[in-house]
Amino acid sequence: MIIGASIVSIGWIAFWPWAQLKRLRELESNAEAPDPGASA
């Protein structure tokens, strides 16, 4: 049981930053290509 919890926590620690990084890259790509009517 403890080993299973350790595996899950390690997986979460590895997954969460990757998910946040992917979201950050999407926001950056949207910021690099603003709408034609948007002010810089």
DSSP file (Angstrom, degrees, kcal/mol; ACC not computed):
  #  RESIDUE AA STRUCTURE BP1 BP2  ACC     N-H-->O    O-->H-N    N-H-->O    O-->H-N    TCO  KAPPA ALPHA  PHI   PSI    X-CA   Y-CA   Z-CA
    1    1 A M     >        0   0    0      0, 0.0     4,-2.1     0, 0.0     5,-0.2   0.000 360.0 360.0 360.0 -46.1    0.0    0.0    0.0
    2    2 A I  H  >  +     0   0    0      1,-0.2     4,-2.2     2,-0.2     5,-0.1   0.902 360.0  52.0 -65.3 -39.3    2.8    2.5    0.9
    3    3 A I  H  > S+     0   0    0      1,-0.2     4,-2.3     2,-0.2    -1,-0.2   0.916 108.9  50.5 -63.1 -42.0    4.7    1.5   -2.3
    4    4 A G  H  > S+     0   0    0      1,-0.2     4,-2.3     2,-0.2    -1,-0.2   0.906 109.8  49.9 -62.2 -41.7    1.6    2.1   -4.4
    5    5 A A  H  X S+     0   0    0     -4,-2.1     4,-2.4     1,-0.2    -1,-0.2   0.879 109.5  52.1 -64.6 -37.3    1.1    5.5   -2.8
    6    6 A S  H  X S+     0   0    0     -4,-2.2     4,-2.5     2,-0.2    -2,-0.2   0.914 109.1  49.4 -64.8 -42.5    4.7    6.4   -3.5
    7    7 A I  H  X S+     0   0    0     -4,-2.3     4,-2.4     1,-0.2    -2,-0.2   0.918 112.1  48.5 -62.9 -42.9    4.4    5.4   -7.1
    8    8 A V  H  X S+     0   0    0     -4,-2.3     4,-2.3     2,-0.2    -2,-0.2   0.920 112.1  48.1 -64.3 -43.4    1.3    7.6   -7.5
    9    9 A S  H  X S+     0   0    0     -4,-2.4     4,-2.5     2,-0.2    -1,-0.2   0.896 112.0  49.3 -66.7 -39.0    2.9   10.6   -5.8
   10   10 A I  H  X S+     0   0    0     -4,-2.5     4,-1.9     2,-0.2    -1,-0.2   0.918 111.4  50.1 -64.3 -42.5    6.0   10.3   -8.0
   11   11 A G  H  X S+     0   0    0     -4,-2.4     4,-2.2    -5,-0.2    -2,-0.2   0.900 111.5  48.4 -61.8 -40.3    3.8   10.1  -11.1
   12   12 A W  H  X S+     0   0    0     -4,-2.3     4,-2.9     2,-0.2    -2,-0.2   0.911 109.4  51.9 -67.3 -42.1    1.8   13.1  -10.0
   13   13 A I  H  < S+     0   0    0     -4,-2.5    -1,-0.2     1,-0.2    -2,-0.2   0.852 114.7  43.9 -62.5 -33.8    5.0   15.1   -9.3
   14   14 A A  H  X S+     0   0    0     -4,-1.9     4,-0.7    -5,-0.2    -1,-0.2   0.839 118.3  43.7 -78.2 -32.9    6.2   14.2  -12.8
   15   15 A F  H  X S+     0   0    0     -4,-2.2     4,-2.2    -5,-0.2     5,-0.2   0.895 103.5  60.8 -81.3 -41.4    2.9   14.9  -14.5
   16   16 A W  H  X S+     0   0    0     -4,-2.9     4,-2.3     1,-0.2     5,-0.2   0.910 104.6  45.8 -61.3 -49.2    1.8   18.2  -12.9
   17   17 A P  H  > S+     0   0    0      0, 0.0     4,-2.5     0, 0.0    -1,-0.2   0.880 112.7  53.3 -61.6 -34.9    4.7   20.4  -14.0
   18   18 A W  H  X S+     0   0    0     -4,-0.7     4,-2.1     2,-0.2    -2,-0.2   0.906 109.5  47.5 -65.2 -40.7    4.5   19.0  -17.5
   19   19 A A  H  X S+     0   0    0     -4,-2.2     4,-1.9     2,-0.2    -1,-0.2   0.897 113.2  48.2 -66.3 -40.4    0.8   19.9  -17.7
   20   20 A Q  H  X S+     0   0    0     -4,-2.3     4,-2.3    -5,-0.2    -2,-0.2   0.890 110.7  51.5 -67.1 -38.5    1.4   23.4  -16.4
   21   21 A L  H  X S+     0   0    0     -4,-2.5     4,-2.4     2,-0.2    -2,-0.2   0.900 108.4  51.1 -64.9 -41.2    4.3   23.8  -18.9
   22   22 A K  H  X S+     0   0    0     -4,-2.1     4,-1.8     1,-0.2    -1,-0.2   0.908 111.5  47.7 -62.2 -41.5    2.0   22.8  -21.8
   23   23 A R  H  X S+     0   0    0     -4,-1.9     4,-2.1     2,-0.2    -2,-0.2   0.894 110.7  51.9 -66.3 -39.3   -0.6   25.3  -20.7
   24   24 A L  H  X S+     0   0    0     -4,-2.3     4,-2.4     1,-0.2    -2,-0.2   0.900 108.2  51.0 -64.1 -41.4    2.0   28.0  -20.3
   25   25 A R  H  X S+     0   0    0     -4,-2.4     4,-2.5     1,-0.2    -1,-0.2   0.881 108.6  52.1 -64.3 -37.2    3.3   27.4  -23.9
   26   26 A E  H  X S+     0   0    0     -4,-1.8     4,-1.8     2,-0.2    -1,-0.2   0.912 110.8  47.6 -64.8 -41.1   -0.3   27.6  -25.2
   27   27 A L  H  X S+     0   0    0     -4,-2.1     4,-1.8     2,-0.2    -2,-0.2   0.899 112.3  49.6 -66.2 -39.3   -0.8   31.0  -23.5
   28   28 A E  H  X S+     0   0    0     -4,-2.4     4,-2.0     2,-0.2    -2,-0.2   0.903 109.2  51.2 -65.9 -40.5    2.6   32.2  -24.8
   29   29 A S  H  X S+     0   0    0     -4,-2.5     4,-0.9     1,-0.2    -1,-0.2   0.860 110.5  49.6 -66.5 -33.6    1.7   31.1  -28.4
   30   30 A N  H  < S+     0   0    0     -4,-1.8    -1,-0.2     1,-0.2    -2,-0.2   0.855 110.7  50.2 -70.3 -34.1   -1.6   33.0  -28.1
   31   31 A A  H  < S+     0   0    0     -4,-1.8    -2,-0.2     1,-0.2    -1,-0.2   0.822 106.0  55.5 -73.4 -31.1    0.2   36.1  -26.8
   32   32 A E  H  < S+     0   0    0     -4,-2.0    -1,-0.2     1,-0.3    -2,-0.2   0.759 111.1  45.8 -73.1 -23.8    2.8   36.0  -29.7
   33   33 A A  S  < S-     0   0    0     -4,-0.9    -1,-0.3    -3,-0.2    -4,-0.0  -0.691  83.0-176.7-119.2  77.3    0.0   36.1  -32.3
   34   34 A P        -     0   0    0      0, 0.0    -3,-0.1     0, 0.0     6,-0.1  -0.209  36.6 -86.6 -71.3 164.1   -2.5   38.8  -31.1
   35   35 A D    >   -     0   0    0      1,-0.1     3,-1.4     4,-0.1     0, 0.0  -0.352  37.8-115.1 -66.4 151.6   -5.7   39.6  -32.8
   36   36 A P  T 3  S+     0   0    0      0, 0.0    -1,-0.1     0, 0.0     0, 0.0   0.828 116.6  45.2 -59.5 -31.5   -5.5   42.1  -35.7
   37   37 A G  T 3  S+     0   0    0      2,-0.1     2,-0.2     0, 0.0    -2,-0.0   0.485  90.7 106.9 -90.8  -3.0   -7.6   44.6  -33.8
   38   38 A A  S <  S-     0   0    0     -3,-1.4     2,-0.3     1,-0.1     0, 0.0  -0.497  70.9-122.7 -79.2 145.1   -5.8   44.2  -30.5
   39   39 A S              0   0    0     -2,-0.2    -4,-0.1     1,-0.1    -1,-0.1  -0.661 360.0 360.0 -86.1 141.7   -3.5   46.9  -29.2
   40   40 A A              0   0    0     -2,-0.3    -1,-0.1    -6,-0.1    -2,-0.0   0.493 360.0 360.0 -78.1 360.0    0.1   46.0  -28.5
